[in-house]
Amino acid sequence: MSTPKAPALAVLPVTKEPATGLQILQPSGWPMPKGYANGVAAEGRIVVTGGVIGWDAQERLAAGFVGQARQALSNIAAILAEGGARAEHLVRLTWYVVDMDEYLASLRELGQAYREILGAHYPAMALVQVVRLVEKDARVEIEATAVVPR
């Protein structure tokens, strides 16, 4: 009995800026995902965030789901900058939301906020609904991983 071969991977550049060194891993024949990548390959120095929520420096949560997501993304951009990384170095985002329907109903506004803060770079992403977050009124928490080329 023979073992089936894994599908070949088409490796495409994530951005036109070769300095990022990132590549999208897109299996041949798979449909292109919208707003995320199936996988990303990278070499360099890793910068990770903890779970980031949508509050400001005075720990005041932004109003509403989209407001909190926008603030969380801005907070991630600030943490990345502190580590010498930029949005185009992101290889993974994991979103934790307390209401999947709220997330799905906000896709247009979320996409706009995402592009304004992180640009048109879409790393591998996962989305998980949770019962609640540590901060009781938080609606979304996001973890980020970036790889800065050497």
N, C-alpha and C positions, 0 to 999 in steps of 0.2 A: 504494500500500500504506500503510495507516495504522499508526501506532505504538500498541501497547496502552497504556492508562493504568495508572499505578501505583495500587495499592489505596489507598483513603482511610485515613487514620490517625485512630483515635479517641484523643483525648488525655484521660487521666484523671489526677486528682491522686494523687501517691504517698502522701501522708500527709494527715491532716486538719488539720495545722498549716500554714496558708498561708505562714508565714514562711520555709519551706524553699524555696519557689519551684520545686520540682521537679515534673515531669510524666512519667508513664509513657507511652511510645509503644506503643500496642497496635493493630496493623492490624485493621481491621474484618473479622470472620469468623474470625480466628485464635483457637485455643484459648488460654485464660489460662495462662501458665506457672506452675509451682509452685516457689517458692523463689528466683525470680529474675525480672527484667523483660527483655523483648525489647529495649527501649531506654529511655533517660531523656533528657529535655531539661531544660536548666538554664541560668541566667545568674548570674554572680557571680565571686568569687575562687576560683581553682582551688588545691586542696591535694592533692598526690600523695605517695605513699610509694614507697620502693624495694621490692624484694622482701623481705618480712618473714617470718621463720621463727619456729618455736615455741620460742625460748629466752628465758631470763629475763635480768635486767640483769647477771648474772655469766656469761652465755653458756653456761648449762647447758640442754640440750634437755630438754623435758618427755618423759615416758615415753609411748610409743605414738603412733599416728596421731592419734587424737582429742585426746589431751593436747597434742600439738604444734599441732594446728589451733586448739584453744581458746586456747593461749598466743599464737599468731600473731594471732588476732582481738583478743585483749586488747592486744597490742602495737600493732596498727593503731589501736584506740580511743585509746591514749595518744598516738600520733603525731598523729592528727586533733585531739585536744584541744590539743596543743602549737601547732597551726596555727589554732586558733580554730574548728575544725569539730567536728561531732557525727556520730554514725552516720547520722542521717536526712539528712545532706548527701551521703552516698555516692551516686555515679552509676555506678561500675564497680568490680568486683573481678575479678581474673584469678588463678585458682588453678593452681599447678603441683604435680602430685603424681607420686611415683615409682611408684605402683601404683594404677591405676584400680580394680581389684577391691577393694583395701583401702578406697578412698574409697566405692565403691558399697555395700560391706558395712557401712559406718559411718554411713549417711545419717540414721538416727533420732537417734543420739548427736550427730552434727554439727549437725543442725537444732536440737536442744536447746541446745547450746553457743552456736550462732550467735544464737538468740533471747535467751539470757541476757546476752550481751555487746553485741550490736548491735540488739536489739529485733526488731520485725516489719517492718522496712524492707528491701526486697529490690531492690537495684540491678541493672543489667545485669551479667551474669557470664559468664565463660568458664572452662572447665576443660581443662587440657592435661596429658597424661602426658609426663613427661620421663625420660631415662635415669637421671639423678641430679642432685642439687643441689650447690652449691659446698661446703656443709657436708655431709660424707659421710653422717652419720647422720640428717640432716634428711629427713623424709617428705613435707613440704608447705611451699610458699612461696606467699605471697599478695601481690599488688600492689593498691593501692587508689587510687581517684581520687574526690575529693569536690569539690563546688562550694558555697561559702558565699555566700548571697545578700548583695547590697550593701545 
